[in-house]
Amino acid sequence: MATSVQVSGAAREAADKGEWAPPLLLLIRVNALQAWRRVKALREQSRLLSGLIGLFIAGYAALAFWLFCRGLKFVANFPGLGTLLIERLMFLLFAFLFVLLLFSNLVISYTNLFRNRETTFLLSLPIPPQIIFRWKFIESALLASWAFLFLIAPLLGAYGLTNHVPWHFYPATAVLIALFIVLPAVAGAWLAVNVARYLDRRAVQVAAVGLAVLMLVGAAFWLRAEPISDEMLETRVLAVLDRLLMKTRFAQFALLPSYWLSAGVLQWSEGALSGAGFFALVLLSHSLFFGSLAFTRMGGLFYDAASKVQSRGSVFWQWTWFRAWQERQRNFNYARGGVERALGVLSVVPPDIRALLVKDIRVFWRDTTQWGQTLVLFGLLGAYIINLRHFSQQLNHPFWVHLVSYLNLGACSLNLATLTTRFVYPQFSLEGKRLWIVGLAPLGLVRIVKTKYWLASVASLCVTMGLIWLSCHMLKMPLGRTLYFVAAVAVMTFTLNGLAIGLGALYPNFKEDNPTKIVSGFGGTFCLVLSFLYIVASVTLLAVGSPWSWTRLGEPTVGGLTGSWAGFAFLSVLLGWIPLRLGLRRVAVFEL
């Protein structure tokens, strides 16, 4: 409603001046003003925490730039192969980022267009649907692409520095990237509208899960590789390299937008301005063509899809064998669903707690944004685990065994931090204006927060422990070392969930129903910063205090092991238990 008041106020101000602003520009102006005021409120809320977040962002950019520089220089030192490897890595990177941008735009566009209160309000106003679609298209593209820009900027800066490119490489690359992000935004919006037009929510869920499974199986089949012996590495290096690069040739398919961007960036850095200009014009023509189609022809399709989403029931309920279920529903004689039957096995859990668990699980499953991004995340994890087996063939030296094992622990921990920040942190805020209903129940807000913590901890513990066990198995780690990493990641799971739940209760946002926007606020950013710092410090302490020696300093001492684990335990308690206790104190005196 704040947006509607500001829109009305801005329109009244323009009318008083005797001029009428175009509706699209008015929407952009109002939302930009809202964003600026949120930034100012964030700065005024706590200058210390705002400075910490800014320092973290600057530190991440500097660290990523340094790592990319070292990596590119290392690859470039391969005699006769450095340039080839860097080019192939660039093509691969942009190809995978294009796919991620497409999925991100699909999920965010679907939520913004059909699961958004502002969209519902705007559709009730005398504003053409095409204008509403244009604004939501711009907003979705920005929300889906900012992380891509944040990731790619240090890489391109490092690439330009290591290749000694001229100054005009950087503005030209910025223009190429701006043209590139239009294409997945248009494709994602078009897919979102068509999914809403022809499939209901349950059918979308079944189709998305099936497609994710098929893609994972296809990736496993495509990325399978024959073992490479030491004799082959010594005698047939070029043949082995050709086999290794053969699986990545798909990234050089000439009709992919990622190929146009990669080729344009590479040729501009090499001074081939005519070739780079050609690919820039290819990107420009496609962006203008498909962008103009989206801006001029998608409004009617969007309005038709919005009407169908708001008016129809699930296609699964139209089948004959569901008639009896519908009759029981009319008589308020509801049958127990699958979630209730599954949780009914836990007889030791009180019924009120089980009811809250059922509610949270169903809300999560019904939110397209939540489970859609979960599928994307687990798809990336599947590709990561599938490729881990290639490392195990070359892990012979103790140094590399130790390094890769702790890098794997860091990767699994970062995945855990992504899960807790993205899905666990907004759980309390998602109660929204309905918080008074559960708050006045006999459960009480304190038990509700505790229940959310244990539900998130158990769910994420199953994921992370399975992930670390499978990844260690792919790396052919001994059982003792595998159990060591399982214990470490279990402690980190409880810590990161306590941090996310505690900060979510300390910094709630009941005005938003979009989890992405809730996480993008001050509390979500602070949670992400603390999670990242905790993971870096924990992995460092565990690596230094490892019971398996890998340096020339001799066998690890008992005091060193005890000190490292004591520091890890103290850090876990500090960042896990204390925020959770503070959050529980906050909700105990929370006024509904």
Helices and strands as residue ranges (DSSP letters): H 2-16, H 23-45, H 47-76, H 82-114, H 117-123, H 129-163, H 169-180, H 182-198, H 201-222, H 230-235, H 237-246, G 249-252, H 257-269, H 273-311, G 315-318, G 320-322, H 323-330, H 338-343, H 351-366, H 368-392, H 398-419, I 420-424, G 425-427, G 429-434, H 435-439, H 445-474, H 479-506, H 515-519, H 522-544, H 558-588
